[in-house]
Every structure is written in structure tokens, then in C-alpha cells.
Amino acid sequence: MWKLAAFLLVGASTILAVIPTIAAAVSQHGGGSMRRSKCLNRDRIQVYDGHDRILHQRLMALRNEMRTRASTQSTELDAYLVTSYDEHMSDYLMESDERLKFLTGFTGSTGEALVTTKSAALWVDGRYYEQADHELNCDWRIFRNGEHPTISEWIENELTPESRVGADPQLVPHSLWIGLERQLSSHLIKLIKIHRNLVDLVWGARRPAPKLNSIKVQPLRFAGEHWEVKVNKLRSNLTAMKCDAMIVTSLTEVAYILNLRGSDIPYTPVFKAYLLVSNREIILYTNNTRKNMGLLNHLKSHSCHNEYCVQIKEYQDVLRDLRTLSQHWKRILVPSAVVFDMGASEAIHSVLPRELILDRPSPIIFLRAQKNEVEQQGMKRAHIRDAAAMCEVLSYLEERFIAGDHFTELSLAREVDRSRKIQDLSEGPSFRTIVAFGSHSSIPHYTPSNRTDFEITEYGTLLIDSGGQYQDGTTDVSRTIHLGDPSPEQIRAYTNVLIGMIRLSVLTFPENLKPAELDALARGPVWGEMNDYPHGTGHGIGSYSSVHESPISIAYTTKQRYSFKSGYFFSNEPGYYKKGEFGIRLENVLEVHDTGNVHPSGNRFLSFQDVTLVPFESKLIDRSLLSAPEIKWINDYNARIRQLVGDELKRKQKMEAFYWMMNKTRNIPDYRSDSEYGAAVHVGLNFRIVSLILTAVLTNILLSVPFTTFPDF
């Protein structure tokens, strides 16, 4: 055994010797645009047909608007910036706000496009790099966020001094605007506010009408706290920061603090509105046609004679009122960017005197993230019903597949959505359901479409990433299954991802530990295979709100200063992707608990509890790679599923799903045969020691060299 250990240590030293070279190569990757396979003949005249031709025509029309209708001074623009945001920097958009998709064809959730008179470029994060290549025509170059060239570097290379770059200030976060303006000004290039959106001019009458759906009251039995109490907490925060008022720009924050919900935007239960909160006034800016007796009663809006009633004004009045009311204030809090929240737009900042603005993260972010007791219990109940829905659809898939039925990625996605829709208190999916089969599963956050729809067979991994909105909670779960015989490589990859998930789940830690410092636990087994995944390990999650919620983001390439608190909920989602072949991702939502114990430093000890309760794929687990504590964790997890989800399935009389669940959660023996013991213990324990050493050293090395920043989720 000592010879084997020595061999492993020698191998480890060899790996460590080449890591700096690997890291240096990684840090230099992406120095140019993506080499696009379908655009290899860019030197020739491009011939467009079908949808590519339509997108080409839109790009040419935008360039025409840049020349003819760019500004009130009738001075043409040399470039135009198009973002993936609405006025509130929302995670998802209503159809009328999908300007980036209209112009480029890109359907990912985040990106920035820059169009000049002769060229066009799109910046996306690692999740959407391959997707963008499939969706964009050959007019476009594609770059990865966090690598070179950045947007400003590309503009500086494409344009000459005294050039003008235009953008709609309502759709650009102030932080992005200021950074870009500063970088361009050093090269004598001007960033110009264009108040008539040029993409809208191209879109014209074909642009869908904005949605103005009704506003619903979130009952106290789900909210757990009166809106007046939340407003009082906010005002206390504003007083501590010596602020007279705050403009709330995030739609999820407006919905949370007033205990209201809406359906203007897909997947997120919000409505278009701004909220102005001062020590004496509360003003909700939304469309007046939404007013009804229930809303007026809830907000005490009939006659406002005290500081706990909400005036309702027209949505478009907010900029004018800010300009007027700010004359009576000494300081106003305007939200800055933090994790998933991009803060206020440049348009909001531009109507306020700069000396009055306190640019800080919204206090509502931290009030909302720490769920109250009612919200905590609601989240747990929602995840039990959601697990029942997943058991129903997965058992149905296996049964019908064996019977000879055919499924595609899109048809299975519809089954997943249908199964959730029939659950109690369901309000639809929390994001567009991802079903990725075979080589598609190797594309992180791939989304099936009519053009890419694969038939599901027994010859590949099947990744399902989905979630639901319920009146009492929000869910997000990923599972990878196999309908045939998985390869040893796939089994090993799945098991390593599962081990990483378990390591994070079982952690007990002091409350001052930062989320980024936990990332190596989940990534360690994947790093041990000389692989990595191009997304964060975790993100905060709301309660009947956004599926991506600040301030928690777990990614070793980000340096967030915010730490966990009891009552936070967040995702735990390690992955493994082998390009062009297969992908693995497992995701649970965890709740943060206070253990009741105190660290010697005086900080509280916290721990995690899984609230997602969906079985893992037993045929993809190599138990010889698992330690005894890891096997115990899986068995304990399965026992909770049998009890909690089993009761829900029996209550609904879904016995086929119940028996499928019972089969998938069978106990894993915690003993090994002599051959397994020799292979898994004598070898495995030594390898695990070396693996842990490698993980620690890898983390230090990777954090010490330049590296592509992962997206937060």
C-alpha cells in the first residue's frame, strides 16, 4: 500500500508541476473572438437565407437609424450599444423588451451587443458561448465576458477619436455606463444618451404591446409579515444611512416589500413598477389601469393621511417626480449593483443631482434573502410538492420509454411543465425548462428549440434542469439520468459531481465564511478529473420570487463580501461537461441553519439542510468511489424522500410514481466485499488524501492567476 501511496504522490507532484503552465494557458484563452465553424469563409460575400436573412436586414436597418435618426442634434452615431435589460435590469423580460433577441437572434438571458457601421459583436458569459454560435448569423463576432477584448477595448480598436457611441440610458445599468464612459473618454470617444430607442424604431409596429396584467396581493399566510412592517424596517435602514428617501427599481424588491405579485414577465411573479419610499411618503409608479378595490384596500390608498399608505401614480411619472422631489432631500439612496442585481439605470441617476445620491446596495436585498418562519416552512412544502411532480414525470418517462413511446427534448420539457402545473398552489415554471440529451447535455444551460430538438434514446445522458413557482415558494432542481447503459466514464463523472454536492451539503462552518471560499468543496472532485464547469456552484433563491436572488453567489472567481445567514436559501449545483459528448449537472436547494453553537471567535456555527427531495440516478453511482459518510448521507437523504415525498404521492394517489420513487431510493449497503474493500479503501483512501491536497493547492494557484470570471449561476 505504501508503494501505491508513493506512486500517487509522485503523480501528484508531476501534475502540480504543470498546473502553472495550464493556468497560464487558461488565463490567455479567448484573446480573440470565437472561431465560428459556420463562418469560416468570412472573407467571401455572405449569402443569407431564412432567419439569418431577416436578422441581417434588421442589422442593416439599425445602421440606417444610426445615420438618420440618432439624436436631436441630427449627428449620426458611429456605434450603438444594445443590452439584454429592461428599465429595471430584470433577470427575465417580457416579449416587448427582448430587444437583443430581436436584433441578434440570441435567446440567452444575458449579453451585450455593439454595432458599428461596418461590424457587430456580442459579449456573453461562458454558459451561452456555444449557444450564441448556433443562433447568430455571420454578421456577428462573439466574445466571452471577462476576457479580451472587452467592450471598451473592441470599441477603441474599431473607432477613431471623436467617435460617438449611443445607448438608451433606461436600459443600461449605471455601473456599466460609468465604467464604459470612463474607459472610452480616455480615447476621446463619447458615450451619448439616445432617448429614442433605435431597436424599437426598427421593430416598429411589429413590436408586441407591453403587458399590463393585474396585480395580486400575496396573502399573509404566505408572506409571513405585513408590508407595513417591511417598510418600517427599510425606513430604519435609510435613517441609519442618513437618507431621506430611496428609489426602488428592482421589480422583485417592489413585489416583496409590498406583498404584491404579478405576471407581466415570464417565470418571475412581478409587475412593471417603481417604488419611492421616504420617511413620510410611499409612492408606487405603475399603470393606473391596474387599480382595483383589493389593491387599494391592501395598500391603504383610498386617502393618504399618514406615512403608512401608498399613493399610486402613473409609471412614466417617476423621472419627473424624482427631479422635483429631490429638491427637498439631502440624500437619496439609489441602488448599486450587487451580485445578480444590477442596480438602477443610468436614466435614474441622470435626473438626480450627483451630490444627493448615495450609491449603495439596496437594503431590501438582505431583508428579502433572510426568509421569515412562514416563508421557510412554505419553501419546504413547495419543494415536497415539486419533488412529487418530478417523480411523476420521471416515472412516466421511464415507463413509456420502455413501452416504446418516443420523446424529444421539447416534448419532455412540456411533460415536466405539465406535471408541475397540476400541483397545489402552482404558478408555473420559475425559468424555461432545460432538457438536454446527448451532446446537448455538454452545453451548460442549453435550451431546446424546434431547430435543435433531439430525440431521446438510450445512448446518452439526459439532463433536466427545471423549477417551479408556487404561492409559498420557488424551486430549482437539476437531475441527470440515463435510459440505457451508461459508460464507466459517465458513471465516474456523475459520482464525482454527486460527491462534490454532498461535501457542500454536509458542511458546518462559522458564519463569517464567504461563499466563494466554499466553492472548492464542490469543485474538488471535478478538478481531480482535470475538468471544471463554466458556471457558479450556487446562487440565492427567492420565495415565490426570482429563481436567482442576491446576495449569495458561490464561485471561486468572484469575491463577494456577503456571507450566509440563517434563513437563506441557495442552490448547490456542481457539474461536469465533456464537449460534444455528454454533460452532468446535479442541483439541490439548501437552507441555511443556525446550529446553536459558537465558534471560538464568537461567530455562530451554521450548517445546511437540503430542501430539494428528488431521487438521484442509482445506475450512475459508483459506490466504490464513495466514503462511508457519503453513503450514509445518500441513505439518510433517500429516507427523507420516502417519508416526505412518499406521503405526498400517496395523498395524491400517484402510486406509479410512488413505487418508482421507492425503487430509486433503495438503501445503499454500507459494507463492501473483500475485492471492493481492497480496491476502494486501500486505494481510494490514499487517492482521496492526495485529491484533497490537490484541491487545496489547485485553489490557491487558480486564485493567484488571471482567470475567466464565471457567471454567477
C-alpha positions in Angstrom: 0.0 0.0 0.0 2.9 2.4 0.8 4.2 1.8 -2.7 0.8 2.8 -4.2 0.7 5.9 -2.0 4.2 6.9 -3.1 3.2 6.4 -6.7 0.2 8.6 -6.2 2.3 11.3 -4.5 4.8 11.2 -7.4 1.9 11.6 -9.8 0.5 14.4 -7.8 3.9 16.3 -7.9 4.0 15.9 -11.6 0.5 17.3 -12.0 1.4 20.2 -9.7 4.4 21.0 -11.8 2.4 21.5 -14.9 -0.5 23.3 -13.3 1.1 26.8 -13.6 1.5 26.2 -17.3 -2.1 25.1 -17.6 -3.3 28.0 -15.6 -1.3 30.5 -17.7 -2.8 29.0 -20.9 -6.3 29.2 -19.5 -5.8 32.8 -18.5 -4.7 33.7 -22.0 -7.6 31.8 -23.7 -10.1 33.9 -25.6 -7.8 36.6 -26.8 -10.0 36.9 -29.9 -13.5 36.2 -31.0 -14.9 32.6 -31.3 -13.7 30.7 -34.3 -17.2 30.1 -35.8 -17.4 26.9 -37.8 -20.3 28.1 -40.0 -18.5 31.4 -40.7 -15.1 30.1 -41.9 -15.4 31.9 -45.2 -15.9 35.4 -43.7 -13.6 36.8 -46.4 -16.2 35.9 -49.0 -19.6 37.7 -49.6 -22.1 36.2 -47.1 -25.3 34.8 -48.6 -28.1 34.8 -46.0 -31.4 32.9 -46.2 -34.2 32.1 -43.9 -34.0 33.6 -40.4 -30.4 34.6 -40.9 -31.5 36.9 -43.7 -34.1 38.5 -41.5 -31.5 39.2 -38.8 -29.2 40.7 -41.5 -31.9 43.0 -42.6 -32.6 44.1 -39.0 -28.9 44.9 -38.5 -28.8 47.0 -41.7 -32.0 48.8 -40.6 -30.3 49.6 -37.2 -27.3 51.1 -39.0 -29.6 53.2 -41.1 -31.2 54.5 -37.9 -27.8 55.3 -36.5 -27.2 57.5 -39.5 -30.6 59.2 -39.8 -32.4 59.4 -36.5 -29.7 59.1 -33.9 -30.1 62.3 -31.9 -31.8 65.6 -31.6 -28.7 67.2 -33.0 -29.0 65.2 -36.2 -25.5 63.9 -35.7 -25.0 60.3 -36.7 -23.7 57.7 -34.4 -20.6 55.6 -35.1 -21.7 52.8 -32.8 -24.8 51.7 -30.8 -25.0 49.6 -27.6 -27.8 47.1 -27.1 -28.2 45.4 -23.7 -30.3 42.5 -22.5 -32.0 44.6 -19.8 -35.3 46.4 -19.4 -35.7 49.5 -17.3 -35.4 47.5 -14.1 -32.5 45.3 -15.1 -34.7 42.3 -14.8 -33.5 38.7 -15.0 -36.2 37.8 -17.5 -38.0 40.1 -19.9 -41.5 40.5 -21.3 -41.5 39.9 -25.1 -41.7 43.6 -25.9 -38.4 44.2 -24.1 -36.4 41.4 -25.8 -34.5 43.9 -28.0 -31.2 41.9 -28.0 -33.1 38.8 -29.2 -34.9 40.7 -31.9 -31.7 42.2 -33.2 -29.3 39.3 -33.0 -31.4 36.1 -32.6 -29.6 35.3 -29.3 -32.0 33.8 -26.8 -29.8 33.6 -23.7 -30.7 35.7 -20.6 -27.6 38.0 -20.6 -25.5 39.7 -23.2 -24.4 43.0 -24.7 -24.2 43.8 -28.4 -22.2 46.6 -30.0 -23.0 47.6 -33.6 -20.8 49.9 -35.7 -21.3 51.0 -39.3 -19.1 48.1 -40.5 -19.0 45.5 -37.8 -21.1 43.9 -35.0 -20.1 42.0 -31.8 -21.8 40.2 -29.0 -20.5 39.5 -25.5 -21.9 36.6 -23.5 -20.7 34.6 -20.5 -19.5 31.0 -20.6 -22.9 29.4 -20.2 -24.0 30.8 -23.6 -20.9 30.8 -25.7 -21.8 27.8 -27.8 -25.4 28.7 -27.9 -24.6 32.1 -29.3 -22.6 30.5 -32.1 -25.6 28.4 -33.1 -28.1 31.3 -33.0 -26.2 34.2 -34.6 -25.6 34.7 -38.3 -22.2 35.5 -39.7 -22.6 39.3 -39.3 -21.6 38.8 -35.7 -18.4 38.2 -33.8 -18.7 36.6 -30.4 -16.7 37.3 -27.3 -16.7 35.9 -23.8 -17.3 38.3 -20.9 -14.3 38.6 -18.7 -11.8 38.0 -21.5 -10.1 40.3 -24.0 -11.2 42.2 -25.8 -13.7 43.8 -23.5 -16.5 46.0 -25.0 -14.4 49.2 -24.5 -11.3 47.6 -25.9 -13.2 46.5 -29.0 -14.7 49.9 -29.5 -11.3 51.6 -29.2 -9.9 49.3 -31.8 -12.9 49.8 -34.2 -13.4 53.5 -33.9 -11.3 56.7 -34.1 -11.1 59.6 -31.6 -14.2 61.9 -31.6 -16.4 59.0 -32.5 -19.9 58.7 -30.9 -21.3 55.6 -29.2 -25.1 55.8 -28.5 -27.2 53.9 -26.0 -30.6 54.1 -24.3 -29.9 55.2 -20.7 -33.0 53.5 -19.4 -31.6 50.1 -20.4 -28.0 50.4 -19.3 -27.1 49.9 -15.6 -25.4 53.0 -14.1 -22.4 50.9 -13.2 -21.9 49.7 -16.7 -22.5 53.2 -18.1 -19.9 54.9 -15.8 -17.3 52.3 -16.5 -17.7 52.4 -20.2 -17.9 56.2 -20.3 -14.6 56.5 -18.3 -12.8 54.0 -20.5 -13.9 55.5 -23.8 -13.2 59.1 -22.7 -9.5 58.3 -22.3 -9.5 57.6 -26.0 -11.6 60.7 -26.8 -14.7 58.6 -27.7 -18.0 59.9 -26.4 -20.9 57.8 -24.9 -24.2 59.6 -25.9 -27.6 59.2 -24.3 -30.2 58.4 -27.0 -33.7 58.6 -25.6 -35.5 57.2 -28.6 -34.5 53.5 -28.6 -33.2 52.7 -32.1 -34.1 49.0 -31.9 -37.7 50.0 -31.2 -37.6 52.2 -34.3 -36.5 49.2 -36.4 -39.1 46.9 -34.6 -41.9 49.5 -35.4 -45.5 48.3 -35.4 -44.4 44.6 -35.2 -43.2 45.1 -31.6 -45.5 43.3 -29.2 -47.5 45.5 -26.8 -46.2 45.7 -23.2 -48.1 43.5 -20.8 -50.2 45.2 -18.1 -51.6 42.3 -16.2 -53.4 42.6 -12.9 -51.6 42.9 -9.6 -52.3 40.3 -6.9 -52.0 40.5 -3.2 -49.6 38.0 -1.6 -51.7 36.7 1.4 -50.2 37.0 4.9 -50.3 33.2 5.3 -47.6 33.0 2.6 -45.8 36.3 3.1 -45.5 35.9 6.9 -45.1 39.6 7.6 -47.3 42.7 6.9 -45.9 45.1 4.3 -46.0 47.9 6.8 -43.5 46.0 9.0 -41.2 45.6 6.0 -41.4 49.3 5.1 -40.6 50.2 8.7 -37.5 48.0 8.5 -36.5 49.7 5.3 -37.0 53.2 6.8 -34.8 52.2 9.8 -32.1 51.3 7.3 -32.5 54.6 5.5 -32.3 56.5 8.7 -29.1 54.7 9.7 -27.6 55.7 6.4 -28.8 59.3 6.8 -31.0 59.1 3.7 -34.3 60.9 3.3 -35.6 58.5 0.6 -34.9 55.6 -1.6 -36.0 54.7 -5.2 -36.7 51.0 -5.5 -36.0 50.0 -9.1 -35.9 46.1 -8.9 -39.3 44.5 -9.7 -38.7 41.7 -7.3 -38.0 44.2 -4.5 -41.1 46.2 -5.2 -43.2 43.0 -5.1 -41.5 41.7 -1.9 -41.8 44.8 0.2 -45.5 45.5 -0.7 -46.5 41.8 -0.5 -47.7 42.0 -4.1 -47.2 39.8 -7.1 -47.8 40.0 -10.9 -47.5 38.2 -14.2 -46.0 40.8 -16.6 -42.8 38.9 -17.0 -42.3 35.2 -17.7 -41.1 33.0 -14.9 -40.9 35.8 -12.3 -44.1 36.9 -10.5 -43.6 40.6 -10.8 -45.2 43.7 -12.4 -43.6 46.7 -14.0 -43.3 49.4 -11.3 -41.0 51.7 -9.4 -41.4 52.4 -5.7 -40.4 55.6 -3.9 -40.1 55.4 -0.1 -39.3 58.4 2.1 -39.8 58.9 5.8 -43.3 60.4 5.1 -44.4 59.0 1.7 -44.7 55.8 -0.3 -45.4 56.2 -4.0 -46.0 53.2 -6.3 -45.4 54.1 -10.0 -47.3 51.7 -12.2 -50.1 51.8 -14.8 -53.3 53.2 -13.3 -55.5 50.7 -15.2 -54.3 48.1 -12.7 -56.1 49.7 -9.8 -58.9 47.6 -8.2 -60.6 47.6 -4.8 -58.5 44.8 -3.4 -55.2 46.5 -4.3 -56.4 49.9 -2.9 -57.5 48.3 0.3 -54.3 46.3 0.7 -52.1 49.5 0.2 -54.5 51.7 2.2 -54.5 54.0 -0.9 -58.1 55.5 -0.6 -56.9 58.5 1.4 -53.3 59.0 2.4 -53.1 60.9 5.7 -50.1 59.1 7.3 -46.8 57.5 6.4 -48.2 54.0 6.0 -50.4 54.4 2.9 -49.3 54.0 -0.7 -50.0 56.6 -3.4 -50.4 55.1 -6.9 -49.2 57.2 -9.8 -48.6 56.6 -13.5 -45.4 54.6 -14.4 -43.9 57.3 -16.6 -44.1 60.0 -13.9 -41.2 58.6 -11.9 -38.4 60.5 -13.6 -40.3 63.8 -13.3 -41.2 63.2 -9.7 -37.6 62.3 -8.8 -36.4 65.5 -10.4 -39.0 67.6 -8.4 -38.9 65.8 -5.0 -35.1 65.6 -4.8 -35.2 69.4 -4.3 -36.4 68.7 -0.7 -33.9 66.0 0.1 -30.4 66.0 1.3 -29.6 62.4 0.4 -31.4 59.6 -1.6 -30.3 56.0 -1.8 -30.1 54.8 -5.4 -29.4 51.0 -5.6 -26.0 50.0 -6.8 -25.0 46.7 -8.5 -24.7 43.7 -6.2 -24.4 40.0 -7.4 -27.5 39.4 -9.5 -29.0 42.8 -9.1 -27.5 45.4 -11.5 -28.8 48.4 -9.6 -30.5 51.5 -11.0 -30.3 52.6 -14.7 -28.3 55.5 -16.0 -31.6 57.2 -16.6 -32.5 57.2 -12.9 -29.1 58.6 -12.0 -29.2 61.3 -14.6 -32.3 63.0 -13.2 -30.8 63.4 -9.7 -28.1 65.8 -8.6 -25.0 63.7 -8.1 -24.2 65.2 -4.7 -27.5 63.8 -3.3 -27.0 60.2 -4.4 -25.9 57.5 -2.0 -24.9 54.7 -4.3 -25.3 51.6 -2.2 -26.8 48.1 -2.4 -30.5 48.0 -1.6 -31.3 47.1 2.0 -34.3 45.2 0.7 -31.9 42.6 -0.8 -30.8 41.5 2.7 -34.3 41.7 4.2 -35.7 39.5 1.5 -32.9 36.9 1.5 -33.4 36.0 5.1 -36.7 34.2 5.0 -39.1 34.5 8.0 -40.5 31.4 9.6 -43.6 31.3 7.4 -41.6 31.6 4.3 -39.1 28.9 5.5 -42.0 26.5 6.0 -43.6 27.4 2.7 -40.4 26.8 0.8 -40.1 23.3 2.4 -43.7 22.5 1.5 -43.3 23.8 -2.1 -40.2 21.6 -2.5 -42.1 18.5 -1.4 -44.8 19.1 -3.9 -42.2 19.9 -6.6 -40.4 16.7 -5.8 -43.7 14.8 -6.3 -44.1 16.5 -9.7 -40.6 15.4 -10.7 -41.2 11.8 -9.5 -44.4 11.7 -11.6 -42.7 12.9 -14.8 -39.6 10.8 -14.4 -41.5 7.6 -13.6 -43.8 8.3 -16.6 -40.8 8.9 -18.9 -39.2 5.5 -17.9 -42.5 3.6 -18.2 -43.5 5.0 -21.6 -39.9 4.8 -22.9 -39.7 1.1 -22.1 -43.2 0.7 -23.7 -41.8 2.1 -27.0 -43.0 5.7 -26.9 -40.8 8.4 -28.4 -39.7 11.6 -26.6 -37.8 14.6 -27.8 -36.2 17.3 -25.7 -39.2 19.6 -26.3 -41.9 17.0 -25.7 -40.3 16.0 -22.4 -39.9 19.7 -21.4 -43.7 20.0 -21.9 -44.3 17.0 -19.7 -42.2 18.5 -17.0 -44.1 21.8 -17.1 -47.4 19.9 -17.2 -46.6 17.8 -14.2 -45.7 21.0 -12.2 -48.8 22.8 -13.3 -51.2 20.4 -11.7 -49.5 20.7 -8.3 -51.3 22.6 -5.5 -50.5 26.4 -5.4 -48.6 26.1 -8.7 -48.0 29.4 -10.6 -45.9 27.9 -13.5 -42.2 27.3 -14.1 -39.5 29.5 -12.4 -37.4 29.5 -15.6 -37.6 27.9 -19.0 -37.3 24.2 -18.6 -34.0 22.8 -19.9 -34.0 19.3 -21.3 -30.6 18.4 -22.9 -29.9 15.0 -24.4 -26.6 13.5 -25.5 -24.1 16.1 -26.8 -26.6 18.9 -26.0 -26.1 18.0 -22.3 -22.5 19.1 -22.6 -23.6 22.6 -23.3 -24.3 24.3 -20.0 -27.7 25.9 -19.9 -28.6 24.7 -23.4 -32.2 25.4 -24.3 -34.0 23.1 -26.8 -35.7 24.7 -29.8 -37.5 23.5 -32.9 -34.2 23.7 -34.8 -32.2 21.7 -32.3 -34.7 19.3 -30.9 -33.1 15.9 -30.3 -34.9 12.6 -29.9 -34.1 11.0 -26.6 -32.6 7.5 -26.8 -30.9 5.0 -24.5 -27.5 6.1 -25.9 -26.7 9.2 -23.9 -27.1 11.2 -20.7 -30.3 13.2 -20.2 -30.0 16.4 -18.2 -33.2 18.1 -16.9 -32.9 21.5 -15.2 -36.2 23.0 -14.1 -38.0 24.7 -11.4 -41.5 25.9 -10.3 -43.2 29.0 -8.9 -45.6 28.2 -6.1 -47.5 30.7 -4.0 -45.5 29.5 -1.0 -42.1 29.1 -2.6 -39.7 28.8 -5.6 -37.9 25.7 -6.6 -34.8 24.9 -8.8 -33.6 21.3 -9.4 -31.3 19.5 -11.8 -31.1 15.8 -12.3 -29.1 13.8 -14.9 -30.4 10.3 -15.9 -29.6 7.6 -18.4 -32.3 5.4 -20.1 -29.8 2.8 -21.2 -26.4 1.5 -20.1 -24.1 4.4 -19.0 -20.4 4.1 -19.8 -17.8 3.9 -17.0 -16.7 7.4 -17.8 -20.2 8.7 -17.4 -20.6 6.8 -14.1 -17.4 8.2 -12.7 -18.3 11.8 -13.8 -21.7 11.5 -12.2 -20.4 10.1 -9.0 -17.7 12.8 -8.7 -20.4 15.5 -9.2 -22.5 13.9 -6.5 -19.6 13.7 -4.1 -19.0 17.4 -4.6 -22.6 18.2 -3.9 -22.5 16.1 -0.7 -19.3 17.8 0.5 -21.0 21.2 0.4 -24.3 19.9 1.8 -22.7 18.4 5.0 -20.5 21.4 5.8 -20.7 23.1 9.3 -18.9 26.4 9.3 -18.5 29.8 11.0 -20.9 32.5 9.8 -18.2 34.8 8.6 -17.0 32.4 5.9 -17.6 33.8 2.4 -19.5 31.8 -0.2 -16.6 31.8 -2.7 -14.5 30.1 -0.1 -16.8 27.1 -0.2 -16.6 26.6 -3.9 -13.6 24.3 -3.8 -15.5 21.7 -1.8 -18.0 21.1 -4.7 -15.4 21.5 -7.5 -12.7 19.4 -5.9 -13.8 16.0 -7.3 -14.3 17.6 -10.8 -10.9 19.3 -10.6 -9.5 15.9 -9.7 -10.5 14.8 -13.2 -8.7 17.8 -14.6 -12.1 19.4 -15.6 -14.2 22.3 -14.4 -17.6 23.7 -15.1 -18.2 27.2 -16.5 -20.8 28.4 -14.1 -21.1 29.1 -10.4 -21.7 26.4 -7.9 -24.7 28.2 -6.3 -27.0 31.2 -6.2 -29.6 32.5 -3.8 -33.2 31.7 -4.5 -36.4 33.6 -3.6 -39.7 32.7 -2.0 -42.3 33.0 -4.8 -39.9 35.4 -6.4 -36.8 35.3 -8.6 -35.0 32.0 -9.0 -31.7 33.9 -8.9 -31.6 36.1 -5.8 -28.8 38.1 -4.3 -26.6 38.2 -2.2 -25.4 34.6 -2.3 -23.2 33.5 -5.2 -20.8 30.6 -4.9 -18.0 30.9 -7.4 -14.3 30.9 -6.6 -13.6 33.5 -9.3 -15.9 36.1 -7.6 -15.1 37.9 -4.4 -18.4 38.8 -2.8 -18.1 40.1 0.7 -21.6 38.9 1.8 -21.9 35.9 4.0 -24.6 33.3 4.8 -27.3 33.9 7.4 -29.8 31.6 8.9 -32.9 31.5 6.8 -31.1 32.0 3.5 -31.9 29.5 0.6 -29.5 28.8 -2.2 -28.6 26.3 -4.9 -25.9 23.7 -4.8 -25.2 22.7 -8.5 -21.8 21.2 -9.5 -21.4 19.8 -13.0 -19.2 18.0 -15.4 -19.2 18.7 -19.2 -17.3 16.8 -21.9 -17.7 18.9 -25.0 -19.6 17.2 -27.8 -20.2 14.1 -25.8 -22.1 14.3 -22.5 -22.8 16.5 -19.5 -23.7 16.0 -15.9 -25.4 18.5 -13.5 -27.0 17.9 -10.1 -28.7 20.6 -8.2 -30.4 20.9 -4.9 -31.7 23.9 -3.0 -30.2 24.2 0.6 -31.5 26.1 3.6 -29.0 27.7 6.0 -29.5 26.8 9.7 -28.1 28.1 12.9 -26.6 25.2 14.8 -26.9 27.0 18.1 -23.1 26.6 18.7 -20.5 29.4 18.8 -17.1 29.4 17.1 -14.1 30.3 19.4 -14.0 33.7 17.6 -17.6 34.4 18.7 -19.2 33.8 15.3 -22.2 31.4 15.1 -21.7 28.0 13.5 -24.0 27.4 10.6 -25.0 24.3 8.6 -27.1 23.4 5.6 -30.2 21.3 5.1 -31.3 20.1 1.6 -34.9 21.0 0.9 -34.9 19.5 -2.7 -36.0 15.9 -2.4 -35.7 14.3 -5.8 -34.0 10.9 -6.1 -30.6 10.5 -7.8 -29.9 8.1 -10.7 -28.7 4.9 -8.9 -27.3 3.3 -12.1 -24.9 6.3 -12.4 -23.5 6.0 -8.9 -20.3 4.0 -8.4 -20.5 3.3 -4.7 -16.8 2.1 -4.7 -15.9 5.8 -5.0 -18.0 6.8 -2.1 -16.8 7.1 1.5 -18.9 5.6 4.4 -20.1 9.1 5.4 -21.1 9.8 1.8 -23.1 6.6 1.6 -24.8 7.4 4.9 -25.7 10.9 3.6 -27.3 9.4 0.5 -29.2 6.8 2.6 -30.4 9.5 5.0 -31.4 11.7 2.1 -33.4 8.8 0.5 -35.1 8.1 3.8 -36.4 11.7 3.9 -37.7 11.4 0.3 -39.5 8.1 1.1 -41.2 9.7 4.1 -42.0 13.3 2.9 -42.4 12.8 -0.9 -43.9 9.4 -0.4 -46.7 10.8 1.8 -47.4 13.4 -0.8 -47.6 10.9 -3.7 -49.9 8.6 -1.7 -52.1 11.6 -0.7 -52.5 12.3 -4.4 -52.9 8.6 -5.2 -49.9 8.7 -7.6 -48.9 5.1 -6.9 -46.9 4.5 -10.1 -44.7 7.4 -9.2 -44.6 6.2 -5.5 -43.3 2.8 -6.5 -40.8 4.3 -8.9 -39.6 6.6 -6.1 -39.3 3.7 -3.7 -37.2 1.8 -6.2 -34.9 4.8 -6.8 -34.3 5.3 -3.1 -33.3 1.8 -2.1 -30.7 1.7 0.6 -27.1 1.5 -0.5 -25.2 -1.1 1.5 -22.6 0.4 3.7 -20.4 -2.7 3.6 -18.0 -3.9 0.8 -16.9 -7.2 -0.4 -13.2 -8.1 0.0 -12.4 -7.1 -3.6 -14.3 -3.8 -3.2 -12.6 -3.2 0.1 -9.2 -3.7 -1.4 -9.9 -1.5 -4.4 -12.0 1.2 -2.7 -10.5 1.5 0.7 -6.8 0.8 0.4 -6.6 2.6 -2.9 -9.5 5.0 -2.5 -8.5 6.5 0.8 -4.9 7.2 -0.3 -6.2 8.7 -3.5 -8.7 10.8 -1.6 -6.0 12.2 0.6 -3.9 13.2 -2.4 -7.1 14.5 -4.1 -7.8 16.8 -1.2 -4.2 18.1 -1.2 -4.5 18.7 -4.9 -7.8 20.5 -4.4 -6.3 22.9 -1.9 -3.2 23.6 -4.0 -5.3 24.0 -7.2 -7.5 26.5 -5.5 -4.5 28.6 -4.3 -2.9 28.5 -7.8 -6.1 29.3 -9.7 -6.9 32.2 -7.4 -3.5 33.6 -7.8 -3.5 33.8 -11.7 -5.8 35.8 -14.0 -8.8 33.6 -14.9 -12.0 34.0 -16.8 -14.7 35.1 -14.4 -17.5 32.6 -14.2 -21.1 33.9 -14.4 -22.8 33.8 -11.0 -25.1 31.0 -12.0 
